[in-house]
Amino acid sequence: MDELMDMIVSDDSPSQISDRIKDILFGKAAERVDAARPLVANSLFGENDVEDEEETLEVTDELETEEEPEEETV
């Protein structure tokens, strides 16, 4: 961050300052994604979700059996 402030104070080119800001933001975003990745992976593929998957399958099966094709009226 100090490097960015030095660039602004020393009147570097706006494109270089913009590129530096983008690099900083990309780095912060990458850190947050890396921190959230294990939590998301566990919620999607964790062992605790086996029961949830079974419930989802049951609900889907119920929905499929409840739907009946509409009859055309003449």
Secondary structure as UniProt FT lines:
FT   HELIX           2..9
FT   TURN            10..11
FT   HELIX           14..45
FT   HELIX           47..49
FT   HELIX           50..66
//
